Amino acid sequence: MNCIRGVIALLIWSFPFHFDVKAQDWKLVWSDEFNTEGKLDPSVWNFEQGYARNEEAQWY
């Protein structure tokens, strides 16, 4: 039984988990580099008062 498990594990791990992702197909839709002085742009960023989601007892 252990031999069969070993052969199955070997076959699974010998399978190449390599997937080619073509970066030229990607399209950047938004970024913010934070390289300016002053406040954040309020049309893009907002602040949360506490963390009321997922019934969390603490927030960061």
C-alpha positions in Angstrom: 0.0 0.0 0.0 2.8 2.4 0.8 4.4 1.6 -2.5 1.3 2.6 -4.3 1.1 5.8 -2.3 4.7 6.5 -3.1 4.2 6.0 -6.9 1.1 8.2 -6.8 3.0 10.9 -4.9 5.9 10.7 -7.3 3.6 11.0 -10.3 1.9 14.0 -8.8 5.1 15.8 -7.9 6.7 15.0 -11.3 3.9 16.8 -13.1 5.3 20.2 -14.1 3.4 23.0 -12.3 4.7 25.5 -14.7 2.3 27.8 -16.3 3.4 30.5 -18.7 1.8 33.9 -18.0 2.3 36.3 -20.8 2.9 39.8 -19.3 2.1 41.5 -22.5 -1.5 40.5 -22.1 -1.8 42.2 -18.8 -3.3 45.7 -18.5 -2.6 47.9 -15.5 -5.9 49.5 -14.5 -4.9 51.6 -11.5 -1.9 52.4 -9.3 -0.9 54.9 -6.7 2.8 55.4 -5.9 2.4 57.7 -2.8 5.3 59.8 -4.0 3.8 63.2 -3.3 3.7 65.2 -0.1 0.5 66.0 1.7 -2.8 64.2 2.1 -4.1 61.4 0.1 -6.5 62.0 -2.8 -10.0 61.7 -1.2 -11.6 60.8 -4.5 -9.6 57.6 -4.4 -8.9 56.9 -0.7 -11.0 56.9 2.4 -10.5 56.1 6.1 -12.4 53.5 8.2 -13.4 54.2 11.7 -12.7 50.9 13.4 -13.1 47.5 11.7 -16.8 46.5 11.8 -16.5 43.7 9.2 -16.3 40.0 10.0 -17.2 40.5 13.7 -13.5 41.3 14.5 -12.8 42.2 18.1 -9.7 44.2 17.2 -8.6 46.3 14.2 -5.3 47.6 13.0 
